[in-house]
Amino acid sequence: QVHLAESGGGSAETGGSLRLSCAASGESHSSVSSCMGWFRQAPGKEREGVAVIDNDGTTYYADSMKGRFTISQDNAKNTLYLQMNNLKPEDTAMYYCAAEIGLYDCYTGSWVHVPSDIGYWGRGTQVTVSS
């Protein structure tokens, strides 16, 4: 069982920055390589993919996040990060960390649409960007 705990959310002004962290604990029973990633859900909207990273550190981003967000991981600390720069009001959402995202979904881009078989989710951290 893997437990994911997000932190670092809060309020920022347009153009500001925030850094989210996701601490992973526990042990996965899966022997299959997978990706970890960040997703978000704004009020009244569906959850959407933000960025994912595979075991080799290769990263993938949703189009609207490219150039503004950076996903990274510290394997020694079992922690996933999301650096968010040049924030916009439309970035306001609950941000969720996820683990055991299938490699097929990572490499084909289908992760953006939130596959139903993602293994683990955190409880989320709220990001609010004011104009």
C-alpha positions in Angstrom: 0.0 0.0 0.0 1.4 3.4 -1.0 0.4 6.6 0.8 0.8 10.0 -0.9 0.8 13.3 1.0 0.7 16.5 -0.9 1.9 19.9 0.6 2.9 23.3 -0.6 -0.4 24.6 -1.9 -1.7 28.0 -1.0 -2.5 31.4 -2.5 -0.5 33.3 -5.1 -1.0 36.3 -7.3 -1.0 36.1 -11.1 2.6 35.7 -12.2 3.7 34.2 -8.9 5.1 30.8 -8.1 4.4 27.9 -5.9 6.1 24.6 -5.3 4.1 21.5 -4.5 5.6 18.4 -2.8 4.3 14.9 -2.7 5.8 12.6 -0.1 5.4 8.9 -0.8 5.5 6.2 1.8 4.7 2.5 2.1 5.4 -0.2 -0.4 4.0 -0.9 -3.8 3.2 -4.5 -4.5 3.5 -4.0 -8.2 6.7 -5.1 -10.0 5.8 -3.2 -13.1 7.5 0.2 -13.8 5.2 3.1 -13.9 5.0 6.9 -13.8 4.1 9.3 -11.1 2.4 12.6 -11.8 0.3 15.6 -10.9 -3.3 16.1 -11.8 -5.7 18.9 -10.9 -9.4 19.6 -10.7 -11.1 23.0 -10.7 -14.6 23.5 -9.3 -17.2 22.3 -11.8 -14.6 20.7 -14.1 -13.2 17.3 -14.7 -9.9 16.2 -13.3 -7.1 16.7 -15.8 -3.4 15.7 -16.1 -0.7 18.3 -15.4 2.6 16.5 -15.7 4.0 13.0 -15.3 7.5 11.6 -14.9 8.8 8.1 -15.4 11.4 6.1 -13.5 14.2 7.4 -15.7 13.2 11.0 -15.1 11.6 11.6 -18.5 8.9 14.2 -18.1 5.7 14.9 -20.0 3.4 17.9 -19.7 0.0 19.0 -20.6 0.2 21.6 -23.3 -1.1 24.5 -21.2 1.6 23.8 -18.6 4.6 23.5 -20.8 7.2 26.2 -20.1 5.6 27.2 -16.8 5.5 24.0 -14.7 8.3 21.6 -13.9 7.9 18.1 -12.5 10.8 16.5 -10.7 11.5 13.7 -8.2 14.0 13.0 -5.5 14.2 9.2 -5.3 16.3 9.3 -2.1 13.5 11.3 -0.4 10.6 9.5 -2.1 9.3 12.9 -3.0 7.7 14.2 -6.1 7.7 18.0 -6.8 5.8 20.4 -9.0 7.3 23.8 -9.5 4.7 26.2 -10.8 5.8 29.5 -12.3 3.9 32.3 -14.0 0.7 31.2 -12.4 -2.6 32.3 -13.9 -6.1 32.5 -12.3 -7.1 29.5 -14.4 -4.5 27.4 -12.6 -6.7 27.6 -9.5 -7.6 24.0 -8.6 -7.1 21.2 -6.2 -3.8 19.5 -7.2 -3.4 15.8 -6.7 -0.4 13.5 -6.7 -0.7 10.1 -8.3 1.4 7.0 -8.4 1.4 3.8 -10.5 0.4 5.5 -13.7 0.8 2.9 -16.5 3.8 3.4 -18.8 1.6 3.0 -21.8 -0.5 6.0 -20.7 2.6 8.0 -20.0 4.2 7.4 -23.3 1.1 7.8 -25.5 -0.2 10.9 -23.7 -3.4 9.4 -22.6 -2.5 10.2 -19.0 -3.8 13.7 -19.6 -7.3 12.3 -19.5 -6.8 10.6 -16.2 -6.8 6.8 -16.8 -9.2 4.9 -14.6 -6.5 2.4 -13.5 -4.1 4.8 -11.7 -3.0 3.0 -8.6 -2.8 5.6 -5.9 -4.0 9.1 -5.2 -3.1 11.7 -2.6 -5.8 13.8 -0.9 -4.9 16.9 -2.7 -3.6 20.4 -2.0 -5.5 23.6 -2.9 -3.9 26.2 -5.2 -5.6 29.5 -5.6 -4.3 32.2 -7.9 -5.8 35.7 -7.7 -5.8 38.2 -10.5 
